[in-house]
Structures are given as structure tokens and as C-alpha cells.
Amino acid sequence: MEIFNNTTKTVGDDIKAIVRSGDRISIAAACFSIYAYQELREQLESCEELRFIFTSPTFIAEKTKSERREFYIPRLGRERSLYGTEFEVRLRNELKQKAVAKECADWMRRKVRFKSNTTREGMNNFLLVDGADDTYTYMPMNTFTTVDLGCERGNNLTNMVTRLENPASAEFLRMFNSIWSDDEKLTDVTEDVIEMITTVYQENAPELVYFMTLYNIFSEFLEDISEDVLPNEATGFKDSVIWSKLFHFQKDAALAIINKLEQFNGCILADSVGLGKTFTALAVIKYYEGRNKNVLVLCPKKLSENWMTYRGNLINNPLAADRLRYDILYHTDLSRDSGSTVIGLPIDRINWGNYDLVVIDESHNFRNGTGTHKLGDDKENRYVRLMNRVIKPGVKTKVLMLSATPVNNRFYDLRNQLALAYEGESEEFSEKLKTKSDIDTIFRQAQTVYNAWCKLPEEQRTNDQ
């Protein structure tokens, strides 16, 4: 038995020393990298055959008949590792990938078979060299990459590998042979692996390069979305007048807002002044009205004329054909218990808890005053009334906030507005965001750090600090 620390004494160097022409190599590992092949090219070319078992299900996802293979994008890290892992960046940067992949694919066609574990059962990871004189087993060999060969540094503090000889090694060979012949637990994926490697050196259309770029930029986002949070185009909102009047950036914003409202029940549209936040919000309103939702617009009195125009049967209403029907209240109406709103609704008879969507124009006016005051409390301000009258009771209310300046001079300005979306229940919201700390703690810590930064001498108040 011998131990390799993969720093001063590496597995790769030992394999180069012991492999002879005609030897058989068997590997059970999580992934395969063409750069491991490049490192052991001479030895792998001289061996009689190589058998490789992916110890976790790999290259076995069913693809629809309509899916074109050249546009198939590897979903898992162990599939993508064929082209080099995150720890083989130096090798990828040498720009030899095409040449290495072409040579590797040719070798595979002649000497390699790949099989994948199709079960949820785990396997030991090891590399086995079956020679005429002896059988050697290197374990653990978690991945067949230059990291586990000791040629590159991974993210482990230590990377110790043990080499066993017979008779212990013979038992590993017997176990490998037994599993290799079990068609119920393994499936042959040789052609899939070779085809995947072939795509590296073939000439790809610019379209594919573009799609691959988009996928790698947005892959995390794509994994998180589903039909439940995507806008339902069957409502016809894209055929509306308001949609036709939006610029592309506004259309993108409207779709993103709907996604955020469906996922988190709230969103802040913080475009600068003059970029058309109102029109973007009207497109969102049209979407929800198309789903028979009740919408309330809260705005300052000075901005009410626009909102009134877009919902009215007026000759200067460019959106008259959309027949928007949202209710309008001034911010100050939340402080009143009697009288009528700007559209004639009696305040004492409004069904406050029946609004599915509340759009707050100039939402930074609600940046102060969180609290848990009860309805009717003397200390109840507009913020608390909005929370206790409109958002918390009745139907689940989504909140769209419009503000060019959501933060005035405290991070709590932003926190308080977000709290309208999650009804003050910070723990539940933090679970949705998958944050380690709750949202209140995050804002408190951020404010503390910012306050300390503000007290530094001017020359030390840098971006890095």
C-alpha cells in the first residue's frame, strides 16, 4: 500500500510509471474531463481498453424527439466537466480544447466504454489498473480530472489518495466486473459522451454560440422559474393598446414585475424620472385586470390627473380602448374615515380587503412608520393603515411600488417599503429569498456598516471600503 498527497507525490505521476501496453483500466468516478485524458494520453493510448462508470446518473435524461442534439445543453456539472471543470481554468485558457477534444473522441471510439449508474444507490469512487504482473487500485478517485490526478489544485485542504495492490485490489476488480455486467443498474452512455465531446471541436453556428452564452448567463434564473410565475399570455394583455405603446425596456420591466409579483407578492420599479414608470405600471394593471383582479392605485394628489385620464372615457385618453377600471385614492385618503375619493367612492364603505393588486405611486412616501398598531389606534399612520386595512385583511394583495428614489438616507426606507409586500412577516419572506439571515437582520447589519463608513475620514470613504 502506498499513499499520495497529490502535491509532492501525485497519482498522475504514479500511473504514468506503472501502466504498460495492454493493461486494462477501470474507473468509477463522478465525472470525466478531457484534460485528465490529455495528462495521461500516452498511457491511455497504450492500454487495451478503458471502462468508465459514472457513479451518479449522468447523460441519461430523456430528450424529446423534437429536440435537436446540436442544441442540447448539459444540465449537470458532471456532464459539463467533460470540457474541463472549474478547477481546470488554466488548461482551458490554453485554448487547446478543440484539439484535445478531437484526439480524445478518436481514442474513445477505439478503446472506451462509458456506463452510468441509473439508481439512487451510491458507489465507491476508484481507478483500477489491471496489468499482467499486478492489479493497482487508487482510491478515492472522486473525479477523473487533473485535480484528482494531482496536476491541479482543487478546493480541498488535503487530497490524499491510497494505492492498493493484490489481493485487496483484486477484490475491487471483482466488484467492478460484477457491477459492470448488471444491466439493471447501469446503462451504456458511450455514444452520448462521444457526441458531447464532438460538439467541442465541430464548427458551431453563431446561433448556438449565442444560445449557449445566454444559458450560461441566465441558467440560475431559468432553474427558478416555472409556468406558475410567468405571465399568462392567454389574457391577451400583449394585444392591448398600452402594450403597443411601450418601449422594449418597458416591456421587459413589465414582464419582470409580473414575475416578481407572482413569486414574492411585491416589486419596486425604481426607474429614473422620465423613463415612463406610469406606462409600465399600466401594462401590469392591464394584465391583472385581464385576470379579473381588483386594482387600487394610491398616488399623491398632484399626480392624480394622469391616473384619472388613463381610466376615463375622455377624448385625451390614449388608452381608452383598454377600458382600464382601477380605483384611485390619494395617499391622504388613507387617513380619512369619511368623505369620497377622487372617483367618487364613499370612504366609509370601501371594501379595503378586496384589492388583489395595489400600485403605489411615489412609494417613498411610505418609507417611514412600520409597526403593529391595531386598526383605529391613535398612533396609526398612513403606512400602518395601508398595511392593516388593505394589505393584510381579505384577499392576498400584491404590491407594486413606483419610485425614482426608494432610498432617501436610510436603508430602512427600502426595508419599510418591501415590508408592504411581505406584510411585515420577515421570516417567511427570508425563506422565499433563501437568505441565511432574516431580512430585518440584513438591513440592520447593512445600516451599521454604512454608518461606520460615513464616519471615516473623507480619503478613506472609498468604494472598496
C-alpha positions as CSV (number, residue, x, y, z in Angstrom):
1,M,0.0,0.0,0.0
2,E,1.2,3.5,-0.8
3,I,-0.2,7.0,-0.1
4,F,-0.1,10.0,-2.4
5,N,-0.5,13.5,-1.1
6,N,-1.1,14.9,-4.6
7,T,1.3,17.7,-4.0
8,T,4.9,16.4,-3.8
9,K,3.8,12.9,-4.8
10,T,1.0,12.7,-7.3
11,V,-1.3,9.9,-8.6
12,G,-0.8,11.1,-12.1
13,D,3.0,10.5,-12.0
14,D,2.5,7.1,-10.4
15,I,0.0,6.0,-13.1
16,K,2.5,7.1,-15.8
17,A,5.1,4.9,-14.2
18,I,3.1,1.7,-13.8
19,V,0.8,1.5,-16.8
20,R,2.1,-0.9,-19.5
21,S,1.0,-1.6,-23.0
22,G,-2.0,-4.0,-23.0
23,D,-3.2,-3.1,-19.4
24,R,-6.9,-2.6,-18.8
25,I,-8.1,0.4,-16.8
26,S,-11.4,0.6,-15.0
27,I,-12.7,3.8,-13.4
28,A,-15.7,4.5,-11.2
29,A,-16.0,8.3,-10.6
30,A,-18.4,11.2,-10.6
31,C,-17.1,12.9,-13.8
32,F,-14.6,12.7,-16.7
33,S,-12.5,15.5,-18.0
34,I,-10.7,15.6,-21.4
35,Y,-7.8,17.3,-19.6
36,A,-7.3,14.1,-17.5
37,Y,-7.0,12.3,-20.8
38,Q,-4.5,14.9,-22.0
39,E,-2.4,14.4,-18.9
40,L,-2.3,10.6,-19.4
41,R,-2.5,10.5,-23.2
42,E,0.4,8.1,-23.7
43,Q,-0.7,5.6,-21.1
44,L,-4.4,5.6,-22.1
45,E,-3.4,5.1,-25.8
46,S,-1.3,2.1,-24.9
47,C,-3.9,0.4,-22.7
48,E,-6.1,-2.3,-24.2
49,E,-9.4,-0.8,-23.0
50,L,-10.8,1.6,-20.5
51,R,-14.2,1.1,-18.8
52,F,-15.8,4.1,-17.0
53,I,-18.8,4.1,-14.7
54,F,-20.4,7.4,-13.8
55,T,-21.3,6.8,-10.2
56,S,-24.3,9.1,-10.3
57,P,-26.9,9.2,-13.1
58,T,-25.3,11.1,-16.0
59,F,-26.2,11.5,-19.7
60,I,-29.4,9.6,-19.1
61,A,-32.0,12.4,-19.2
62,E,-34.6,11.6,-21.8
63,K,-34.8,14.2,-24.6
64,T,-37.9,14.8,-26.6
65,K,-37.9,13.8,-30.3
66,S,-38.3,17.4,-31.4
67,E,-35.1,18.4,-29.5
68,R,-32.1,18.8,-31.8
69,R,-29.0,17.3,-30.4
70,E,-26.7,20.1,-31.5
71,F,-28.7,22.5,-29.3
72,Y,-28.6,20.2,-26.3
73,I,-27.0,22.0,-23.3
74,P,-25.6,19.9,-20.5
75,R,-27.6,20.4,-17.3
76,L,-25.4,19.0,-14.7
77,G,-21.9,19.8,-13.5
78,R,-20.7,16.2,-14.1
79,E,-21.8,16.5,-17.7
80,R,-20.2,19.9,-18.3
81,S,-17.0,18.6,-16.7
82,L,-16.2,16.8,-20.0
83,Y,-15.0,20.2,-21.3
84,G,-13.0,20.9,-18.1
85,T,-14.0,21.6,-14.5
86,E,-13.9,25.0,-12.7
87,F,-10.5,24.0,-11.3
88,E,-9.1,23.4,-14.8
89,V,-9.4,27.0,-15.9
90,R,-5.7,27.3,-16.6
91,L,-5.9,24.4,-19.1
92,R,-9.0,25.8,-20.7
93,N,-7.3,29.1,-21.1
94,E,-4.5,27.5,-23.2
95,L,-7.2,27.3,-26.0
96,K,-6.3,23.8,-26.9
97,Q,-9.8,22.5,-26.1
98,K,-10.7,21.7,-29.7
99,A,-7.5,19.7,-30.4
100,V,-7.7,17.8,-27.1
101,A,-11.4,17.0,-27.6
102,K,-10.8,15.7,-31.1
103,E,-8.0,13.5,-30.1
104,C,-9.9,12.3,-27.0
105,A,-13.0,11.5,-29.0
106,D,-11.0,9.4,-31.5
107,W,-9.4,7.5,-28.6
108,M,-12.8,6.9,-27.1
109,R,-14.3,5.4,-30.3
110,R,-11.4,2.9,-30.3
111,K,-10.9,1.9,-26.7
112,V,-13.6,3.3,-24.2
113,R,-17.0,2.3,-23.0
114,F,-19.0,4.5,-20.6
115,K,-21.8,3.4,-18.4
116,S,-23.9,5.4,-16.0
117,N,-25.4,4.4,-12.7
118,T,-29.2,4.7,-13.1
119,T,-30.1,4.1,-9.5
120,R,-30.1,6.3,-6.4
121,E,-27.6,3.9,-4.8
122,G,-24.1,5.2,-4.1
123,M,-20.8,3.7,-5.3
124,N,-17.2,3.8,-4.2
125,N,-15.0,6.0,-6.5
126,F,-11.7,4.5,-7.6
127,L,-9.3,4.0,-10.5
128,L,-8.1,0.5,-11.2
129,V,-5.1,-0.6,-13.4
130,D,-5.3,-4.4,-14.3
131,G,-1.9,-5.4,-15.5
132,A,-0.1,-8.7,-16.2
133,D,2.0,-8.5,-13.1
134,D,-0.3,-6.9,-10.6
135,T,-3.6,-5.0,-10.1
136,Y,-3.5,-1.5,-8.7
137,T,-6.4,0.4,-7.2
138,Y,-6.3,4.2,-6.4
139,M,-8.9,5.4,-4.0
140,P,-10.7,7.6,-3.5
141,M,-10.7,8.8,-7.2
142,N,-13.8,11.1,-6.8
143,T,-13.4,12.6,-10.3
144,F,-11.3,11.6,-13.3
145,T,-9.8,15.1,-13.6
146,T,-6.4,16.7,-13.3
147,V,-7.3,17.7,-9.7
148,D,-7.6,14.1,-8.5
149,L,-4.5,13.2,-10.5
150,G,-2.7,15.8,-8.5
151,C,-1.9,18.1,-11.5
152,E,-4.1,21.0,-10.5
153,R,-5.2,22.4,-7.1
154,G,-8.8,21.9,-6.2
155,N,-10.8,23.4,-3.3
156,N,-9.8,20.7,-0.7
157,L,-7.2,21.4,2.0
158,T,-6.0,17.8,1.5
159,N,-6.3,15.4,-1.4
160,M,-4.9,12.1,-0.1
161,V,-5.1,9.0,-2.3
162,T,-4.2,5.4,-1.4
163,R,-2.9,2.8,-3.8
164,L,-3.7,-0.8,-3.1
165,E,-2.2,-3.9,-4.6
166,N,-3.3,-7.5,-4.7
167,P,-5.0,-9.3,-3.0
168,A,-7.1,-6.2,-1.9
169,S,-7.0,-4.7,-5.4
170,A,-8.3,-8.0,-6.9
171,E,-11.4,-7.6,-4.8
172,F,-12.1,-4.2,-6.2
173,L,-11.7,-5.6,-9.7
174,R,-14.2,-8.4,-8.9
175,M,-16.7,-5.8,-7.6
176,F,-16.3,-3.6,-10.6
177,N,-16.8,-6.5,-13.0
178,S,-19.9,-7.5,-11.2
179,I,-21.5,-4.1,-11.3
180,W,-20.3,-3.5,-14.9
181,S,-22.3,-6.5,-16.1
182,D,-25.5,-5.5,-14.2
183,D,-27.8,-4.0,-16.9
184,E,-30.5,-3.2,-14.4
185,K,-28.2,-0.8,-12.6
186,L,-26.1,0.6,-15.4
187,T,-26.9,1.9,-18.9
188,D,-24.5,2.4,-21.7
189,V,-23.9,6.1,-22.5
190,T,-20.8,5.8,-24.7
191,E,-22.4,7.4,-27.7
192,D,-23.8,10.3,-25.7
193,V,-20.4,11.1,-24.2
194,I,-18.6,10.9,-27.5
195,E,-21.3,13.0,-29.2
196,M,-21.0,15.6,-26.4
197,I,-17.2,15.8,-26.8
198,T,-17.6,16.0,-30.6
199,T,-19.6,19.2,-30.3
200,V,-16.5,20.9,-28.8
201,Y,-14.4,20.7,-32.0
202,Q,-17.1,20.9,-34.6
203,E,-17.9,24.2,-36.3
204,N,-20.9,25.6,-34.5
205,A,-23.4,28.0,-35.9
206,P,-23.4,31.5,-34.4
207,E,-26.9,30.8,-33.2
208,L,-25.7,28.0,-31.0
209,V,-22.9,30.1,-29.5
210,Y,-25.5,32.8,-28.8
211,F,-27.9,30.4,-27.1
212,M,-25.0,28.9,-25.1
213,T,-24.0,32.3,-23.9
214,L,-27.5,33.2,-22.8
215,Y,-27.9,29.9,-21.0
216,N,-24.7,30.3,-19.0
217,I,-25.6,33.8,-18.0
218,F,-29.2,33.1,-17.0
219,S,-29.1,29.4,-16.0
220,E,-29.8,30.1,-12.3
221,F,-32.8,32.2,-13.2
222,L,-34.1,29.6,-15.6
223,E,-33.9,26.9,-12.9
224,D,-36.1,29.1,-10.6
225,I,-38.9,30.0,-12.9
226,S,-42.0,27.9,-13.8
227,E,-45.3,28.4,-15.6
228,D,-46.8,29.5,-12.3
229,V,-44.8,32.7,-12.1
230,L,-44.6,33.5,-15.8
231,P,-47.2,35.9,-17.3
232,N,-50.1,34.1,-18.8
233,E,-50.3,35.5,-22.4
234,A,-53.8,34.0,-22.8
235,T,-55.2,37.0,-21.0
236,G,-54.4,39.0,-24.2
237,F,-52.5,41.7,-22.4
238,K,-49.9,41.8,-25.2
239,D,-52.7,42.8,-27.6
240,S,-53.6,45.8,-25.6
241,V,-53.1,49.4,-26.6
242,I,-50.9,50.1,-23.6
243,W,-48.6,47.2,-24.5
244,S,-48.2,48.6,-28.1
245,K,-47.0,51.9,-26.7
246,L,-44.2,50.5,-24.5
247,F,-40.6,50.7,-25.4
248,H,-38.7,47.4,-25.3
249,F,-37.1,48.2,-21.9
250,Q,-40.6,48.9,-20.5
251,K,-42.0,45.6,-21.9
252,D,-39.0,43.8,-20.2
253,A,-39.8,45.6,-17.0
254,A,-43.5,44.8,-17.1
255,L,-42.8,41.1,-17.6
256,A,-40.2,41.1,-14.8
257,I,-42.6,42.9,-12.5
258,I,-45.3,40.3,-13.0
259,N,-42.8,37.6,-12.3
260,K,-41.7,39.3,-9.0
261,L,-45.3,39.9,-8.0
262,E,-46.2,36.2,-8.6
263,Q,-43.1,35.0,-6.7
264,F,-42.8,37.5,-3.9
265,N,-46.1,39.4,-3.9
266,G,-44.2,42.7,-4.3
267,C,-41.9,44.7,-6.5
268,I,-40.3,48.2,-6.6
269,L,-40.0,49.8,-10.1
270,A,-37.2,52.3,-9.5
271,D,-36.6,53.7,-12.9
272,S,-35.4,57.3,-13.0
273,V,-37.7,60.2,-13.7
274,G,-38.8,60.4,-17.3
275,L,-38.5,56.7,-18.1
276,G,-42.2,56.0,-18.1
277,K,-42.9,54.2,-14.8
278,T,-46.6,55.0,-15.1
279,F,-47.0,53.4,-18.5
280,T,-45.0,50.3,-17.4
281,A,-47.3,50.0,-14.3
282,L,-50.4,50.5,-16.6
283,A,-49.3,47.4,-18.6
284,V,-49.1,45.4,-15.4
285,I,-52.5,46.7,-14.3
286,K,-54.0,45.6,-17.7
287,Y,-52.5,42.2,-17.2
288,Y,-54.2,41.7,-13.8
289,E,-57.4,43.3,-14.8
290,G,-57.5,40.8,-17.7
291,R,-57.5,38.1,-14.9
292,N,-60.5,39.8,-13.3
293,K,-58.4,41.2,-10.4
294,N,-59.4,44.3,-8.5
295,V,-56.7,47.0,-8.6
296,L,-56.1,50.1,-6.4
297,V,-53.8,53.0,-7.4
298,L,-52.5,55.1,-4.5
299,C,-51.0,58.3,-5.6
300,P,-50.2,61.8,-4.4
301,K,-52.9,64.3,-5.2
302,K,-50.6,66.2,-7.6
303,L,-50.2,63.1,-9.8
304,S,-53.9,62.1,-9.8
305,E,-54.8,63.7,-13.1
306,N,-52.7,61.3,-15.2
307,W,-54.2,58.3,-13.5
308,M,-57.7,59.7,-13.8
309,T,-57.2,60.3,-17.6
310,Y,-56.0,56.8,-18.4
311,R,-59.1,55.2,-16.8
312,G,-61.7,57.7,-18.0
313,N,-63.9,58.0,-21.1
314,L,-62.1,61.1,-22.3
315,I,-61.0,62.3,-25.7
316,N,-57.4,62.8,-24.4
317,N,-57.1,59.3,-23.1
318,P,-54.8,57.4,-25.5
319,L,-55.7,54.1,-23.7
320,A,-59.5,54.5,-23.9
321,A,-59.8,51.2,-25.9
322,D,-58.2,49.3,-23.0
323,R,-61.1,50.2,-20.7
324,L,-59.0,50.3,-17.5
325,R,-61.1,50.3,-14.4
326,Y,-58.8,50.6,-11.4
327,D,-59.8,52.6,-8.3
328,I,-57.8,55.7,-7.3
329,L,-57.1,57.0,-3.9
330,Y,-54.9,59.8,-2.7
331,H,-52.2,58.9,-0.1
332,T,-54.0,61.2,2.3
333,D,-57.3,59.3,1.8
334,L,-55.8,56.6,4.0
335,S,-56.0,58.9,7.0
336,R,-59.7,59.7,6.4
337,D,-62.8,57.8,7.7
338,S,-65.4,59.7,5.8
339,G,-66.0,61.6,2.6
340,S,-65.4,60.5,-1.0
341,T,-62.4,59.6,-3.1
342,V,-61.4,61.4,-6.3
343,I,-63.5,58.9,-8.3
344,G,-66.5,59.2,-6.0
345,L,-66.1,56.1,-3.8
346,P,-67.5,56.7,-0.2
347,I,-64.5,56.0,2.0
348,D,-66.6,54.6,4.8
349,R,-67.9,51.9,2.5
350,I,-64.8,50.8,0.6
351,N,-64.1,47.1,0.7
352,W,-60.5,47.7,1.7
353,G,-59.5,44.0,1.9
354,N,-60.7,43.1,-1.6
355,Y,-57.9,44.5,-3.7
356,D,-55.7,41.9,-5.5
357,L,-53.1,44.5,-6.6
358,V,-52.1,47.8,-5.0
359,V,-50.0,50.2,-7.1
360,I,-48.3,52.9,-5.0
361,D,-47.0,55.9,-7.0
362,E,-44.2,57.8,-5.2
363,S,-43.9,54.9,-2.8
364,H,-41.1,56.5,-0.9
365,N,-43.8,58.5,0.9
366,F,-44.4,55.2,2.7
367,R,-40.8,54.8,3.8
368,N,-41.5,55.6,7.5
369,G,-43.6,54.1,10.1
370,T,-43.6,50.3,10.4
371,G,-45.5,48.9,13.3
372,T,-48.1,46.5,14.6
373,H,-50.7,49.0,15.7
374,K,-54.3,47.8,15.7
375,L,-56.9,49.4,13.4
376,G,-58.3,52.5,14.9
377,D,-55.3,53.1,17.2
378,D,-54.5,56.8,17.7
379,K,-50.9,56.1,16.6
380,E,-52.0,54.5,13.3
381,N,-50.4,56.5,10.5
382,R,-51.0,56.1,6.7
383,Y,-48.4,53.3,6.4
384,V,-50.0,51.3,9.2
385,R,-53.5,51.9,7.9
386,L,-52.4,50.7,4.4
387,M,-50.9,47.6,6.0
388,N,-53.8,46.9,8.4
389,R,-56.7,47.9,6.1
390,V,-55.7,47.0,2.6
391,I,-52.8,44.5,2.5
392,K,-53.2,42.2,5.5
393,P,-57.0,41.5,5.6
394,G,-59.1,39.9,2.9
395,V,-57.6,38.5,-0.4
396,K,-53.8,38.1,-0.9
397,T,-52.7,41.5,-2.0
398,K,-49.7,42.1,-4.4
399,V,-47.9,45.4,-4.1
400,L,-46.2,47.3,-7.0
401,M,-44.3,50.4,-5.8
402,L,-43.1,53.1,-8.1
403,S,-40.3,55.4,-7.0
404,A,-37.3,57.0,-8.6
405,T,-35.9,57.4,-5.1
406,P,-36.8,54.4,-3.0
407,V,-33.9,55.2,-0.6
408,N,-33.6,58.6,1.0
409,N,-31.0,58.4,3.6
410,R,-31.6,55.1,5.4
411,F,-31.6,51.5,4.2
412,Y,-34.7,51.2,6.3
413,D,-36.5,53.3,3.8
414,L,-36.2,50.4,1.4
415,R,-37.0,47.8,4.1
416,N,-40.2,49.5,5.1
417,Q,-41.5,49.6,1.5
418,L,-40.6,45.9,1.0
419,A,-42.4,45.1,4.2
420,L,-45.6,46.1,2.5
421,A,-45.1,43.2,0.0
422,Y,-44.4,40.6,2.7
423,E,-47.0,42.0,5.2
424,G,-44.3,42.6,7.8
425,E,-43.6,38.8,8.0
426,S,-39.9,39.0,7.5
427,E,-39.2,35.3,8.3
428,E,-41.5,34.0,5.6
429,F,-40.0,36.4,3.1
430,S,-36.5,35.4,4.0
431,E,-37.4,31.8,3.4
432,K,-38.6,32.7,-0.1
433,L,-35.3,34.6,-0.8
434,K,-33.3,31.7,0.7
435,T,-31.2,34.1,2.7
436,K,-29.1,32.9,5.7
437,S,-30.4,35.8,7.9
438,D,-33.8,37.3,8.1
439,I,-34.4,40.4,6.0
440,D,-34.6,42.7,9.1
441,T,-31.2,41.5,10.3
442,I,-29.7,42.0,6.8
443,F,-30.9,45.6,6.6
444,R,-29.8,46.3,10.2
445,Q,-26.3,45.0,9.5
446,A,-26.0,46.9,6.3
447,Q,-27.1,50.2,8.0
448,T,-24.5,49.6,10.8
449,V,-21.7,49.1,8.2
450,Y,-22.8,52.1,6.2
451,N,-23.0,54.3,9.3
452,A,-19.4,53.3,10.2
453,W,-18.2,54.0,6.7
454,C,-19.8,57.5,6.8
455,K,-17.7,58.4,9.9
456,L,-14.4,57.6,8.2
457,P,-12.2,60.4,7.0
458,E,-13.0,61.5,3.5
459,E,-9.9,60.0,1.9
460,Q,-10.9,56.6,3.4
461,R,-14.5,56.7,2.2
462,T,-13.8,54.7,-1.0
463,N,-15.9,52.2,-2.9
464,D,-13.6,49.4,-1.6
465,Q,-14.1,50.4,2.0
